[in-house]
Amino acid sequence: MPPPVPIRLPEALTTPDDEVALKLLAEYYGHPYGAPHALTGAGFDVWDSTGTRAEDANRFTADDLVALMFLSLAVPASTALVLLGDRVADFAGLLAEVGPDRDLADEEEPLHPGWPAWRLYQELLEVPGVGRTTASKLLARKRPRLLPVWDTETAKVTGARSKHWEPLRLALRADGKVLHRRLLRLRDLAGLPSQVSALRVFDVICWREGIRRHAATPAPRRRWSR
């Protein structure tokens, strides 16, 4: 198996100054958290209309599909029927094999194609209507500390366009997990809830930085965040 391509950090994380990173988080989550100018994607991390999210950790739910809408992803009805009906037991078994949520930075062994999360990811890609971005966001809903969101904008910033889990794991573990610890510190400084994982802090910083680079006009209030 070839060595992973190193991941490129967003510019906001290449300097010890937290100001730019905190500004990007405030643009996304609002300041204070949940302020009217927050983007709808802020709801992705905390949406739990039934109050049973913890109990449903090993199965995809309607709440997960609603949460995708906060990131501008609408799952077709035929896809929902597979995830919530026809193959609900299959995916429940695969999620159980992944094990409980835990920090990607704590995974000591290299991630490989036989890793349970990889198998789950590949099975999701077999569902009509599910591509790489949708699969990654579904997994991030179920294991937010372990499995990162991926989309084309974050890929442009990081340079990790495929098989990004292992490069990110290495970056988070480097130098005594300094990046992982910084992301958690940024979360606390930004006043974000504990449901926002280190991976989501990284994702949001990357995404906002990418949007700043490529967008010609500023974002309107309460616009879709993906």
Secondary structure as UniProt FT lines:
FT   HELIX           11..13
FT   HELIX           19..29
FT   TURN            30..34
FT   TURN            36..37
FT   HELIX           40..44
FT   TURN            45..46
FT   TURN            49..50
FT   TURN            53..58
FT   HELIX           62..70
FT   TURN            71..72
FT   HELIX           77..81
FT   HELIX           82..86
FT   HELIX           88..98
FT   HELIX           104..106
FT   TURN            113..114
FT   HELIX           116..125
FT   TURN            128..129
FT   HELIX           132..142
FT   TURN            144..146
FT   HELIX           152..158
FT   HELIX           165..189
FT   TURN            190..191
FT   TURN            194..195
FT   HELIX           198..214
FT   TURN            221..222
//
